[in-house]
Amino acid sequence: MSLKNTFVHHVHFWLKDKADQPKLIEGLNTLLPITSIRDIHIGVPADTNRDVIDRSYDVSLLILFDGSAEQEAYQVDPTHVLFAENYAKPLCAKVVVQDSINI
Amino acid sequence: MSLKNTFVHHVHFWLKDKADQPKLIEGLNTLLPITSIRDIHIGVPADTNRDVIDRSYDVSLLILFDGSAEQEAYQVDPTHVLFAENYAKPLCAKVVVQDSINI
């Protein structure tokens, strides 16, 4: 199925200490009740391994929103703000976000 | 909705020449009939712009598969092989793939 009217928000997290992976995932699970989220996937690198594959990150968060307004609502949702303060910022050495919209 | 049993395959493309964006997108659209694909999103950077956001890529391809077997079938599907040869390789300076599975 071709996903139309979809705002793709993909975040990759690199931990300061790989031992904190369960704690970060615990934090990501606190995001599940946020109502502006359409679909959410919390993941780790697959075992694929080719030249073009980046498997250096520790945890992946993919969220599909209905559009830009929903993504903006998510950014300011208190549950997301708490996640950023209590989990992402203290635990991560690097966070990269890629936001894509349909063409 | 929390996406379970989902193999996330996200590819970001950086073109040699930004004028080739329509041609690459034409190529990506040839992938749509591949039967191992569950969901596909062809996109470009959203207008979000914060420190953590990477908006340097030219085109995004997100595919959701039911699992690793479907992703492997896609890699060797003749339609995908032709896309790689005729569009991705000649047009792109850099391609980065991030594959993630549920935890």
N, CA and C atoms of all chains as a GROMACS GRO file, in nm:
protein
  618
    1MET      N    1   0.084  -0.120   0.000
    1MET     CA    2   0.000   0.000   0.000
    1MET      C    3   0.088   0.125   0.000
    2SER      N    4   0.055   0.216  -0.086
    2SER     CA    5   0.130   0.342  -0.093
    2SER      C    6   0.072   0.437   0.012
    3LEU      N    7   0.155   0.477   0.106
    3LEU     CA    8   0.109   0.562   0.217
    3LEU      C    9   0.098   0.707   0.172
    4LYS      N   10  -0.024   0.754   0.158
    4LYS     CA   11  -0.047   0.894   0.122
    4LYS      C   12  -0.077   0.974   0.249
    5ASN      N   13  -0.075   1.106   0.240
    5ASN     CA   14  -0.109   1.191   0.354
    5ASN      C   15  -0.039   1.144   0.481
    6THR      N   16   0.089   1.121   0.468
    6THR     CA   17   0.165   1.066   0.580
    6THR      C   18   0.291   1.149   0.603
    7PHE      N   19   0.306   1.193   0.727
    7PHE     CA   20   0.427   1.262   0.771
    7PHE      C   21   0.513   1.158   0.842
    8VAL      N   22   0.629   1.128   0.786
    8VAL     CA   23   0.720   1.028   0.842
    8VAL      C   24   0.820   1.097   0.934
    9HIS      N   25   0.823   1.056   1.060
    9HIS     CA   26   0.915   1.112   1.159
    9HIS      C   27   1.002   0.997   1.209
   10HIS      N   28   1.128   0.996   1.168
   10HIS     CA   29   1.216   0.885   1.207
   10HIS      C   30   1.332   0.938   1.289
   11VAL      N   31   1.347   0.883   1.408
   11VAL     CA   32   1.453   0.926   1.500
   11VAL      C   33   1.545   0.807   1.526
   12HIS      N   34   1.677   0.832   1.514
   12HIS     CA   35   1.775   0.731   1.553
   12HIS      C   36   1.853   0.784   1.672
   13PHE      N   37   1.871   0.696   1.770
   13PHE     CA   38   1.936   0.732   1.897
   13PHE      C   39   2.068   0.655   1.912
   14TRP      N   40   2.170   0.727   1.951
   14TRP     CA   41   2.299   0.666   1.987
   14TRP      C   42   2.319   0.691   2.136
   15LEU      N   43   2.330   0.585   2.214
   15LEU     CA   44   2.342   0.596   2.359
   15LEU      C   45   2.483   0.634   2.402
   16LYS      N   46   2.492   0.704   2.516
   16LYS     CA   47   2.624   0.725   2.577
   16LYS      C   48   2.678   0.591   2.626
   17ASP      N   49   2.588   0.511   2.683
   17ASP     CA   50   2.627   0.381   2.740
   17ASP      C   51   2.528   0.277   2.690
   18LYS      N   52   2.578   0.181   2.613
   18LYS     CA   53   2.488   0.082   2.551
   18LYS      C   54   2.407   0.004   2.654
   19ALA      N   55   2.454   0.001   2.777
   19ALA     CA   56   2.379  -0.069   2.882
   19ALA      C   57   2.246  -0.002   2.913
   20ASP      N   58   2.229   0.121   2.867
   20ASP     CA   59   2.104   0.194   2.893
   20ASP      C   60   1.995   0.167   2.790
   21GLN      N   61   2.018   0.073   2.698
   21GLN     CA   62   1.917   0.047   2.595
   21GLN      C   63   1.778   0.013   2.655
   22PRO      N   64   1.771  -0.076   2.754
   22PRO     CA   65   1.638  -0.105   2.811
   22PRO      C   66   1.571   0.019   2.871
   23LYS      N   67   1.650   0.107   2.931
   23LYS     CA   68   1.593   0.227   2.992
   23LYS      C   69   1.537   0.321   2.885
   24LEU      N   70   1.611   0.337   2.774
   24LEU     CA   71   1.562   0.422   2.665
   24LEU      C   72   1.434   0.364   2.606
   25ILE      N   73   1.431   0.234   2.591
   25ILE     CA   74   1.312   0.169   2.534
   25ILE      C   75   1.194   0.183   2.630
   26GLU      N   76   1.220   0.173   2.757
   26GLU     CA   77   1.115   0.199   2.858
   26GLU      C   78   1.060   0.340   2.838
   27GLY      N   79   1.148   0.436   2.817
   27GLY     CA   80   1.104   0.574   2.793
   27GLY      C   81   1.023   0.587   2.665
   28LEU      N   82   1.067   0.521   2.559
   28LEU     CA   83   0.995   0.528   2.431
   28LEU      C   84   0.854   0.471   2.446
   29ASN      N   85   0.840   0.372   2.529
   29ASN     CA   86   0.707   0.314   2.549
   29ASN      C   87   0.611   0.409   2.620
   30THR      N   88   0.664   0.509   2.689
   30THR     CA   89   0.575   0.608   2.752
   30THR      C   90   0.506   0.695   2.647
   31LEU      N   91   0.560   0.694   2.522
   31LEU     CA   92   0.501   0.778   2.416
   31LEU      C   93   0.373   0.718   2.358
   32LEU      N   94   0.351   0.590   2.379
   32LEU     CA   95   0.243   0.518   2.309
   32LEU      C   96   0.105   0.584   2.324
   33PRO      N   97   0.069   0.641   2.440
   33PRO     CA   98  -0.066   0.696   2.452
   33PRO      C   99  -0.088   0.830   2.381
   34ILE      N  100   0.016   0.889   2.323
   34ILE     CA  101  -0.001   1.023   2.263
   34ILE      C  102  -0.096   1.014   2.144
   35THR      N  103  -0.203   1.092   2.151
   35THR     CA  104  -0.314   1.072   2.056
   35THR      C  105  -0.286   1.124   1.916
   36SER      N  106  -0.187   1.212   1.900
   36SER     CA  107  -0.157   1.261   1.764
   36SER      C  108  -0.079   1.159   1.681
   37ILE      N  109  -0.032   1.054   1.745
   37ILE     CA  110   0.044   0.948   1.675
   37ILE      C  111  -0.053   0.856   1.600
   38ARG      N  112  -0.027   0.831   1.471
   38ARG     CA  113  -0.108   0.731   1.398
   38ARG      C  114  -0.048   0.592   1.416
   39ASP      N  115   0.081   0.579   1.384
   39ASP     CA  116   0.149   0.450   1.397
   39ASP      C  117   0.286   0.474   1.457
   40ILE      N  118   0.332   0.381   1.539
   40ILE     CA  119   0.462   0.394   1.604
   40ILE      C  120   0.534   0.260   1.603
   41HIS      N  121   0.664   0.266   1.578
   41HIS     CA  122   0.748   0.145   1.575
   41HIS      C  123   0.875   0.175   1.653
   42ILE      N  124   0.900   0.097   1.757
   42ILE     CA  125   1.021   0.110   1.837
   42ILE      C  126   1.110  -0.008   1.800
   43GLY      N  127   1.231   0.020   1.751
   43GLY     CA  128   1.311  -0.088   1.695
   43GLY      C  129   1.458  -0.078   1.727
   44VAL      N  130   1.526  -0.182   1.686
   44VAL     CA  131   1.671  -0.192   1.696
   44VAL      C  132   1.724  -0.236   1.560
   45PRO      N  133   1.854  -0.219   1.533
   45PRO     CA  134   1.906  -0.257   1.401
   45PRO      C  135   1.875  -0.403   1.368
   46ALA      N  136   1.832  -0.424   1.244
   46ALA     CA  137   1.813  -0.560   1.193
   46ALA      C  138   1.950  -0.622   1.171
   47ASP      N  139   1.953  -0.750   1.138
   47ASP     CA  140   2.085  -0.811   1.117
   47ASP      C  141   2.132  -0.802   0.972
   48THR      N  142   2.068  -0.719   0.891
   48THR     CA  143   2.117  -0.693   0.756
   48THR      C  144   2.250  -0.617   0.768
   49ASN      N  145   2.339  -0.642   0.671
   49ASN     CA  146   2.472  -0.583   0.684
   49ASN      C  147   2.539  -0.573   0.546
   50ARG      N  148   2.507  -0.465   0.474
   50ARG     CA  149   2.572  -0.439   0.346
   50ARG      C  150   2.643  -0.304   0.357
   51ASP      N  151   2.720  -0.271   0.252
   51ASP     CA  152   2.800  -0.148   0.256
   51ASP      C  153   2.716  -0.024   0.285
   52VAL      N  154   2.596  -0.019   0.228
   52VAL     CA  155   2.514   0.102   0.240
   52VAL      C  156   2.437   0.110   0.371
   53ILE      N  157   2.445   0.005   0.451
   53ILE     CA  158   2.362   0.000   0.572
   53ILE      C  159   2.432   0.063   0.692
   54ASP      N  160   2.360   0.155   0.757
   54ASP     CA  161   2.407   0.214   0.883
   54ASP      C  162   2.342   0.138   0.997
   55ARG      N  163   2.422   0.062   1.069
   55ARG     CA  164   2.368  -0.011   1.186
   55ARG      C  165   2.443   0.033   1.312
   56SER      N  166   2.487   0.160   1.309
   56SER     CA  167   2.565   0.213   1.422
   56SER      C  168   2.476   0.264   1.535
   57TYR      N  169   2.350   0.292   1.505
   57TYR     CA  170   2.261   0.347   1.608
   57TYR      C  171   2.218   0.237   1.705
   58ASP      N  172   2.164   0.278   1.819
   58ASP     CA  173   2.122   0.180   1.920
   58ASP      C  174   1.973   0.153   1.918
   59VAL      N  175   1.894   0.258   1.894
   59VAL     CA  176   1.748   0.243   1.896
   59VAL      C  177   1.687   0.332   1.788
   60SER      N  178   1.580   0.282   1.727
   60SER     CA  179   1.506   0.354   1.623
   60SER      C  180   1.365   0.381   1.670
   61LEU      N  181   1.317   0.503   1.645
   61LEU     CA  182   1.177   0.537   1.671
   61LEU      C  183   1.118   0.591   1.542
   62LEU      N  184   1.022   0.518   1.487
   62LEU     CA  185   0.953   0.563   1.366
   62LEU      C  186   0.809   0.596   1.404
   63ILE      N  187   0.767   0.719   1.370
   63ILE     CA  188   0.627   0.756   1.393
   63ILE      C  189   0.567   0.806   1.263
   64LEU      N  190   0.447   0.758   1.232
   64LEU     CA  191   0.371   0.807   1.118
   64LEU      C  192   0.259   0.895   1.170
   65PHE      N  193   0.254   1.018   1.120
   65PHE     CA  194   0.147   1.112   1.156
   65PHE      C  195   0.059   1.136   1.033
   66ASP      N  196  -0.062   1.184   1.058
   66ASP     CA  197  -0.151   1.217   0.946
   66ASP      C  198  -0.102   1.341   0.871
   67GLY      N  199  -0.025   1.426   0.937
   67GLY     CA  200   0.026   1.546   0.871
   67GLY      C  201   0.112   1.629   0.962
   68SER      N  202   0.152   1.746   0.914
   68SER     CA  203   0.242   1.834   0.988
   68SER      C  204   0.181   1.880   1.121
   69ALA      N  205   0.051   1.906   1.121
   69ALA     CA  206  -0.014   1.958   1.243
   69ALA      C  207  -0.003   1.856   1.356
   70GLU      N  208  -0.021   1.730   1.322
   70GLU     CA  209  -0.013   1.623   1.423
   70GLU      C  210   0.130   1.610   1.476
   71GLN      N  211   0.228   1.625   1.386
   71GLN     CA  212   0.368   1.618   1.430
   71GLN      C  213   0.401   1.734   1.523
   72GLU      N  214   0.346   1.852   1.491
   72GLU     CA  215   0.370   1.968   1.577
   72GLU      C  216   0.305   1.950   1.714
   73ALA      N  217   0.185   1.892   1.715
   73ALA     CA  218   0.115   1.866   1.842
   73ALA      C  219   0.196   1.768   1.927
   74TYR      N  220   0.254   1.669   1.862
   74TYR     CA  221   0.337   1.569   1.931
   74TYR      C  222   0.458   1.635   1.997
   75GLN      N  223   0.523   1.727   1.923
   75GLN     CA  224   0.643   1.791   1.977
   75GLN      C  225   0.616   1.860   2.110
   76VAL      N  226   0.499   1.919   2.124
   76VAL     CA  227   0.469   1.993   2.248
   76VAL      C  228   0.384   1.914   2.346
   77ASP      N  229   0.351   1.792   2.312
   77ASP     CA  230   0.274   1.708   2.405
   77ASP      C  231   0.357   1.686   2.532
   78PRO      N  232   0.298   1.710   2.649
   78PRO     CA  233   0.376   1.698   2.774
   78PRO      C  234   0.442   1.561   2.792
   79THR      N  235   0.379   1.457   2.741
   79THR     CA  236   0.438   1.323   2.753
   79THR      C  237   0.568   1.314   2.673
   80HIS      N  238   0.567   1.376   2.553
   80HIS     CA  239   0.689   1.377   2.472
   80HIS      C  240   0.797   1.466   2.534
   81VAL      N  241   0.757   1.578   2.588
   81VAL     CA  242   0.853   1.669   2.651
   81VAL      C  243   0.921   1.600   2.769
   82LEU      N  244   0.842   1.527   2.848
   82LEU     CA  245   0.899   1.453   2.961
   82LEU      C  246   0.994   1.344   2.913
   83PHE      N  247   0.957   1.276   2.805
   83PHE     CA  248   1.047   1.173   2.750
   83PHE      C  249   1.181   1.234   2.712
   84ALA      N  250   1.176   1.348   2.643
   84ALA     CA  251   1.300   1.413   2.599
   84ALA      C  252   1.387   1.452   2.720
   85GLU      N  253   1.324   1.507   2.823
   85GLU     CA  254   1.400   1.553   2.940
   85GLU      C  255   1.453   1.437   3.024
   86ASN      N  256   1.370   1.335   3.042
   86ASN     CA  257   1.404   1.228   3.138
   86ASN      C  258   1.479   1.111   3.077
   87TYR      N  259   1.468   1.094   2.945
   87TYR     CA  260   1.531   0.977   2.882
   87TYR      C  261   1.627   1.019   2.770
   88ALA      N  262   1.576   1.086   2.666
   88ALA     CA  263   1.660   1.111   2.549
   88ALA      C  264   1.783   1.196   2.583
   89LYS      N  265   1.758   1.310   2.647
   89LYS     CA  266   1.871   1.401   2.674
   89LYS      C  267   1.975   1.340   2.769
   90PRO      N  268   1.934   1.282   2.883
   90PRO     CA  269   2.039   1.228   2.971
   90PRO      C  270   2.110   1.103   2.917
   91LEU      N  271   2.040   1.023   2.835
   91LEU     CA  272   2.097   0.893   2.796
   91LEU      C  273   2.173   0.894   2.664
   92CYS      N  274   2.142   0.992   2.576
   92CYS     CA  275   2.194   0.983   2.439
   92CYS      C  276   2.313   1.074   2.411
   93ALA      N  277   2.408   1.019   2.337
   93ALA     CA  278   2.522   1.098   2.289
   93ALA      C  279   2.484   1.171   2.161
   94LYS      N  280   2.393   1.111   2.082
   94LYS     CA  281   2.353   1.172   1.954
   94LYS      C  282   2.211   1.128   1.920
   95VAL      N  283   2.136   1.222   1.865
   95VAL     CA  284   2.001   1.194   1.818
   95VAL      C  285   1.990   1.258   1.679
   96VAL      N  286   1.944   1.180   1.581
   96VAL     CA  287   1.923   1.236   1.446
   96VAL      C  288   1.779   1.209   1.404
   97VAL      N  289   1.713   1.316   1.362
   97VAL     CA  290   1.573   1.309   1.317
   97VAL      C  291   1.569   1.332   1.166
   98GLN      N  292   1.489   1.250   1.097
   98GLN     CA  293   1.462   1.275   0.956
   98GLN      C  294   1.311   1.276   0.936
   99ASP      N  295   1.259   1.389   0.895
   99ASP     CA  296   1.116   1.409   0.872
   99ASP      C  297   1.090   1.415   0.722
  100SER      N  298   0.998   1.334   0.673
  100SER     CA  299   0.970   1.332   0.528
  100SER      C  300   0.821   1.339   0.503
  101ILE      N  301   0.788   1.411   0.398
  101ILE     CA  302   0.648   1.422   0.356
  101ILE      C  303   0.634   1.368   0.214
  102ASN      N  304   0.512   1.329   0.182
  102ASN     CA  305   0.484   1.276   0.048
  102ASN      C  306   0.521   1.375  -0.061
  103ILE      N  307   0.566   1.320  -0.173
  103ILE     CA  308   0.586   1.404  -0.290
  103ILE      C  309   0.482   1.363  -0.394
  104MET      N  310  -0.132   0.344   1.668
  104MET     CA  311  -0.119   0.199   1.666
  104MET      C  312   0.028   0.159   1.672
  105SER      N  313   0.058   0.066   1.759
  105SER     CA  314   0.194   0.018   1.771
  105SER      C  315   0.217  -0.090   1.664
  106LEU      N  316   0.311  -0.065   1.575
  106LEU     CA  317   0.336  -0.157   1.463
  106LEU      C  318   0.419  -0.275   1.511
  107LYS      N  319   0.356  -0.392   1.518
  107LYS     CA  320   0.426  -0.514   1.557
  107LYS      C  321   0.460  -0.592   1.430
  108ASN      N  322   0.547  -0.692   1.442
  108ASN     CA  323   0.582  -0.776   1.326
  108ASN      C  324   0.611  -0.692   1.203
  109THR      N  325   0.693  -0.590   1.222
  109THR     CA  326   0.723  -0.498   1.113
  109THR      C  327   0.873  -0.480   1.098
  110PHE      N  328   0.919  -0.501   0.976
  110PHE     CA  329   1.058  -0.476   0.940
  110PHE      C  330   1.060  -0.340   0.871
  111VAL      N  331   1.126  -0.243   0.933
  111VAL     CA  332   1.133  -0.107   0.880
  111VAL      C  333   1.260  -0.093   0.795
  112HIS      N  334   1.241  -0.058   0.668
  112HIS     CA  335   1.354  -0.039   0.574
  112HIS      C  336   1.347   0.106   0.527
  113HIS      N  337   1.441   0.188   0.573
  113HIS     CA  338   1.438   0.330   0.539
  113HIS      C  339   1.565   0.365   0.462
  114VAL      N  340   1.548   0.419   0.344
  114VAL     CA  341   1.660   0.455   0.258
  114VAL      C  342   1.656   0.606   0.234
  115HIS      N  343   1.772   0.671   0.253
  115HIS     CA  344   1.783   0.813   0.217
  115HIS      C  345   1.883   0.826   0.103
  116PHE      N  346   1.845   0.906   0.003
  116PHE     CA  347   1.924   0.923  -0.119
  116PHE      C  348   1.975   1.066  -0.129
  117TRP      N  349   2.102   1.079  -0.161
  117TRP     CA  350   2.163   1.209  -0.191
  117TRP      C  351   2.201   1.207  -0.339
  118LEU      N  352   2.145   1.294  -0.416
  118LEU     CA  353   2.168   1.296  -0.562
  118LEU      C  354   2.303   1.359  -0.596
  119LYS      N  355   2.360   1.314  -0.708
  119LYS     CA  356   2.477   1.383  -0.762
  119LYS      C  357   2.435   1.521  -0.811
  120ASP      N  358   2.319   1.526  -0.875
  120ASP     CA  359   2.267   1.651  -0.933
  120ASP      C  360   2.121   1.666  -0.889
  121LYS      N  361   2.093   1.771  -0.812
  121LYS     CA  362   1.959   1.786  -0.755
  121LYS      C  363   1.850   1.796  -0.864
  122ALA      N  364   1.891   1.830  -0.984
  122ALA     CA  365   1.794   1.838  -1.095
  122ALA      C  366   1.738   1.701  -1.131
  123ASP      N  367   1.803   1.594  -1.083
  123ASP     CA  368   1.755   1.458  -1.113
  123ASP      C  369   1.648   1.408  -1.017
  124GLN      N  370   1.602   1.493  -0.927
  124GLN     CA  371   1.503   1.446  -0.828
  124GLN      C  372   1.379   1.384  -0.895
  125PRO      N  373   1.321   1.448  -0.997
  125PRO     CA  374   1.203   1.386  -1.061
  125PRO      C  375   1.234   1.249  -1.122
  126LYS      N  376   1.355   1.235  -1.177
  126LYS     CA  377   1.392   1.107  -1.239
  126LYS      C  378   1.403   0.998  -1.132
  127LEU      N  379   1.465   1.032  -1.018
  127LEU     CA  380   1.477   0.932  -0.910
  127LEU      C  381   1.338   0.893  -0.859
  128ILE      N  382   1.252   0.991  -0.846
  128ILE     CA  383   1.117   0.962  -0.796
  128ILE      C  384   1.040   0.878  -0.898
  129GLU      N  385   1.060   0.904  -1.024
  129GLU     CA  386   1.002   0.818  -1.129
  129GLU      C  387   1.049   0.673  -1.109
  130GLY      N  388   1.178   0.658  -1.082
  130GLY     CA  389   1.232   0.524  -1.057
  130GLY      C  390   1.172   0.459  -0.934
  131LEU      N  391   1.158   0.536  -0.827
  131LEU     CA  392   1.100   0.481  -0.703
  131LEU      C  393   0.957   0.434  -0.726
  132ASN      N  394   0.887   0.503  -0.811
  132ASN     CA  395   0.749   0.462  -0.839
  132ASN      C  396   0.741   0.329  -0.914
  133THR      N  397   0.849   0.287  -0.978
  133THR     CA  398   0.848   0.155  -1.043
  133THR      C  399   0.846   0.042  -0.940
  134LEU      N  400   0.881   0.074  -0.813
  134LEU     CA  401   0.884  -0.028  -0.707
  134LEU      C  402   0.745  -0.067  -0.658
  135LEU      N  403   0.648   0.019  -0.682
  135LEU     CA  404   0.516   0.002  -0.619
  135LEU      C  405   0.452  -0.136  -0.639
  136PRO      N  406   0.468  -0.201  -0.757
  136PRO     CA  407   0.402  -0.331  -0.774
  136PRO      C  408   0.468  -0.449  -0.701
  137ILE      N  409   0.582  -0.428  -0.638
  137ILE     CA  410   0.653  -0.542  -0.576
  137ILE      C  411   0.568  -0.598  -0.462
  138THR      N  412   0.537  -0.728  -0.473
  138THR     CA  413   0.435  -0.786  -0.385
  138THR      C  414   0.483  -0.809  -0.242
  139SER      N  415   0.614  -0.813  -0.219
  139SER     CA  416   0.662  -0.834  -0.082
  139SER      C  417   0.652  -0.708   0.004
  140ILE      N  418   0.624  -0.594  -0.060
  140ILE     CA  419   0.609  -0.467   0.012
  140ILE      C  420   0.472  -0.461   0.080
  141ARG      N  421   0.470  -0.427   0.210
  141ARG     CA  422   0.340  -0.406   0.277
  141ARG      C  423   0.297  -0.260   0.260
  142ASP      N  424   0.384  -0.167   0.300
  142ASP     CA  425   0.355  -0.024   0.288
  142ASP      C  426   0.477   0.047   0.235
  143ILE      N  427   0.456   0.149   0.154
  143ILE     CA  428   0.568   0.224   0.095
  143ILE      C  429   0.535   0.372   0.098
  144HIS      N  430   0.637   0.453   0.130
  144HIS     CA  431   0.623   0.599   0.134
  144HIS      C  432   0.743   0.659   0.063
  145ILE      N  433   0.716   0.736  -0.041
  145ILE     CA  434   0.821   0.806  -0.115
  145ILE      C  435   0.810   0.952  -0.076
  146GLY      N  436   0.919   1.008  -0.021
  146GLY     CA  437   0.908   1.141   0.036
  146GLY      C  438   1.028   1.230   0.012
  147VAL      N  439   1.010   1.353   0.055
  147VAL     CA  440   1.116   1.454   0.051
  147VAL      C  441   1.120   1.520   0.189
  148PRO      N  442   1.229   1.590   0.222
  148PRO     CA  443   1.236   1.649   0.356
  148PRO      C  444   1.117   1.741   0.386
  149ALA      N  445   1.064   1.726   0.508
  149ALA     CA  446   0.960   1.817   0.555
  149ALA      C  447   1.024   1.952   0.584
  150ASP      N  448   0.943   2.052   0.613
  150ASP     CA  449   1.003   2.184   0.640
  150ASP      C  450   1.039   2.204   0.787
  151THR      N  451   1.037   2.096   0.866
  151THR     CA  452   1.086   2.106   1.004
  151THR      C  453   1.237   2.133   1.001
  152ASN      N  454   1.282   2.208   1.102
  152ASN     CA  455   1.423   2.249   1.098
  152ASN      C  456   1.474   2.282   1.238
  153ARG      N  457   1.516   2.177   1.309
  153ARG     CA  458   1.576   2.198   1.441
  153ARG      C  459   1.719   2.143   1.437
  154ASP      N  460   1.792   2.164   1.544
  154ASP     CA  461   1.934   2.121   1.547
  154ASP      C  462   1.951   1.973   1.516
  155VAL      N  463   1.861   1.891   1.569
  155VAL     CA  464   1.877   1.746   1.556
  155VAL      C  465   1.829   1.692   1.421
  156ILE      N  466   1.771   1.779   1.338
  156ILE     CA  467   1.710   1.731   1.213
  156ILE      C  468   1.810   1.731   1.098
  157ASP      N  469   1.817   1.616   1.031
  157ASP     CA  470   1.896   1.603   0.909
  157ASP      C  471   1.803   1.622   0.791
  158ARG      N  472   1.821   1.733   0.721
  158ARG     CA  473   1.739   1.756   0.601
  158ARG      C  474   1.830   1.773   0.479
  159SER      N  475   1.946   1.705   0.486
  159SER     CA  476   2.043   1.718   0.378
  159SER      C  477   2.015   1.625   0.260
  160TYR      N  478   1.936   1.519   0.286
  160TYR     CA  479   1.908   1.421   0.180
  160TYR      C  480   1.808   1.480   0.080
  161ASP      N  481   1.801   1.415  -0.036
  161ASP     CA  482   1.710   1.465  -0.140
  161ASP      C  483   1.579   1.388  -0.147
  162VAL      N  484   1.585   1.258  -0.126
  162VAL     CA  485   1.464   1.175  -0.137
  162VAL      C  486   1.470   1.066  -0.030
  163SER      N  487   1.353   1.034   0.025
  163SER     CA  488   1.339   0.929   0.126
  163SER      C  489   1.251   0.818   0.072
  164LEU      N  490   1.291   0.695   0.098
  164LEU     CA  491   1.208   0.578   0.065
  164LEU      C  492   1.192   0.496   0.192
  165LEU      N  493   1.068   0.490   0.242
  165LEU     CA  494   1.038   0.408   0.360
  165LEU      C  495   0.952   0.291   0.315
  166ILE      N  496   0.997   0.170   0.348
  166ILE     CA  497   0.916   0.052   0.318
  166ILE      C  498   0.897  -0.027   0.447
  167LEU      N  499   0.772  -0.069   0.471
  167LEU     CA  500   0.740  -0.158   0.583
  167LEU      C  501   0.713  -0.297   0.526
  168PHE      N  502   0.787  -0.394   0.578
  168PHE     CA  503   0.768  -0.534   0.539
  168PHE      C  504   0.709  -0.611   0.658
  169ASP      N  505   0.649  -0.726   0.628
  169ASP     CA  506   0.598  -0.811   0.736
  169ASP      C  507   0.711  -0.876   0.815
  170GLY      N  508   0.829  -0.888   0.753
  170GLY     CA  509   0.940  -0.950   0.825
  170GLY      C  510   1.065  -0.955   0.739
  171SER      N  511   1.168  -1.019   0.794
  171SER     CA  512   1.297  -1.027   0.725
  171SER      C  513   1.287  -1.100   0.591
  172ALA      N  514   1.206  -1.205   0.584
  172ALA     CA  515   1.195  -1.283   0.459
  172ALA      C  516   1.143  -1.195   0.346
  173GLU      N  517   1.046  -1.111   0.376
  173GLU     CA  518   0.989  -1.023   0.273
  173GLU      C  519   1.092  -0.919   0.229
  174GLN      N  520   1.171  -0.869   0.322
  174GLN     CA  521   1.276  -0.774   0.288
  174GLN      C  522   1.380  -0.840   0.198
  175GLU      N  523   1.414  -0.964   0.228
  175GLU     CA  524   1.511  -1.037   0.145
  175GLU      C  525   1.456  -1.063   0.006
  176ALA      N  526   1.328  -1.096  -0.002
  176ALA     CA  527   1.264  -1.119  -0.133
  176ALA      C  528   1.267  -0.991  -0.216
  177TYR      N  529   1.242  -0.878  -0.150
  177TYR     CA  530   1.246  -0.747  -0.217
  177TYR      C  531   1.385  -0.719  -0.274
  178GLN      N  532   1.489  -0.749  -0.197
  178GLN     CA  533   1.625  -0.718  -0.242
  178GLN      C  534   1.656  -0.785  -0.376
  179VAL      N  535   1.605  -0.906  -0.396
  179VAL     CA  536   1.637  -0.980  -0.519
  179VAL      C  537   1.525  -0.972  -0.622
  180ASP      N  538   1.418  -0.900  -0.591
  180ASP     CA  539   1.311  -0.885  -0.690
  180ASP      C  540   1.367  -0.813  -0.814
  181PRO      N  541   1.342  -0.868  -0.933
  181PRO     CA  542   1.400  -0.807  -1.055
  181PRO      C  543   1.363  -0.659  -1.071
  182THR      N  544   1.246  -0.620  -1.028
  182THR     CA  545   1.205  -0.479  -1.038
  182THR      C  546   1.294  -0.391  -0.950
  183HIS      N  547   1.328  -0.440  -0.831
  183HIS     CA  548   1.417  -0.365  -0.742
  183HIS      C  549   1.560  -0.362  -0.797
  184VAL      N  550   1.604  -0.473  -0.852
  184VAL     CA  551   1.740  -0.480  -0.908
  184VAL      C  552   1.753  -0.380  -1.024
  185LEU      N  553   1.650  -0.374  -1.107
  185LEU     CA  554   1.650  -0.278  -1.219
  185LEU      C  555   1.651  -0.134  -1.168
  186PHE      N  556   1.572  -0.107  -1.065
  186PHE     CA  557   1.572   0.028  -1.006
  186PHE      C  558   1.712   0.066  -0.959
  187ALA      N  559   1.778  -0.026  -0.889
  187ALA     CA  560   1.912   0.004  -0.838
  187ALA      C  561   2.010   0.033  -0.952
  188GLU      N  562   2.002  -0.048  -1.057
  188GLU     CA  563   2.095  -0.033  -1.170
  188GLU      C  564   2.066   0.092  -1.252
  189ASN      N  565   1.937   0.117  -1.278
  189ASN     CA  566   1.899   0.222  -1.374
  189ASN      C  567   1.877   0.359  -1.311
  190TYR      N  568   1.852   0.361  -1.182
  190TYR     CA  569   1.821   0.491  -1.117
  190TYR      C  570   1.916   0.518  -0.999
  191ALA      N  571   1.914   0.433  -0.897
  191ALA     CA  572   1.988   0.465  -0.774
  191ALA      C  573   2.139   0.480  -0.801
  192LYS      N  574   2.199   0.378  -0.866
  192LYS     CA  575   2.344   0.383  -0.885
  192LYS      C  576   2.389   0.499  -0.974
  193PRO      N  577   2.327   0.518  -1.091
  193PRO     CA  578   2.377   0.629  -1.175
  193PRO      C  579   2.346   0.769  -1.119
  194LEU      N  580   2.237   0.783  -1.044
  194LEU     CA  581   2.195   0.919  -1.004
  194LEU      C  582   2.246   0.964  -0.868
  195CYS      N  583   2.283   0.869  -0.780
  195CYS     CA  584   2.308   0.908  -0.640
  195CYS      C  585   2.456   0.913  -0.605
  196ALA      N  586   2.490   1.014  -0.526
  196ALA     CA  587   2.625   1.027  -0.472
  196ALA      C  588   2.638   0.944  -0.345
  197LYS      N  589   2.527   0.930  -0.273
  197LYS     CA  590   2.529   0.856  -0.145
  197LYS      C  591   2.392   0.797  -0.119
  198VAL      N  592   2.390   0.677  -0.066
  198VAL     CA  593   2.267   0.609  -0.026
  198VAL      C  594   2.293   0.551   0.112
  199VAL      N  595   2.204   0.579   0.207
  199VAL     CA  596   2.216   0.520   0.341
  199VAL      C  597   2.088   0.447   0.375
  200VAL      N  598   2.104   0.323   0.417
  200VAL     CA  599   1.991   0.236   0.455
  200VAL      C  600   1.994   0.213   0.604
  201GLN      N  601   1.878   0.224   0.668
  201GLN     CA  602   1.866   0.186   0.809
  201GLN      C  603   1.751   0.087   0.820
  202ASP      N  604   1.781  -0.034   0.862
  202ASP     CA  605   1.684  -0.142   0.876
  202ASP      C  606   1.660  -0.164   1.025
  203SER      N  607   1.535  -0.165   1.066
  203SER     CA  608   1.505  -0.183   1.210
  203SER      C  609   1.395  -0.286   1.230
  204ILE      N  610   1.411  -0.363   1.334
  204ILE     CA  611   1.308  -0.462   1.369
  204ILE      C  612   1.256  -0.435   1.508
  205ASN      N  613   1.136  -0.483   1.535
  205ASN     CA  614   1.075  -0.462   1.665
  205ASN      C  615   1.161  -0.516   1.779
  206ILE      N  616   1.153  -0.447   1.891
  206ILE     CA  617   1.217  -0.500   2.011
  206ILE      C  618   1.108  -0.535   2.111
   0.00000   0.00000   0.00000
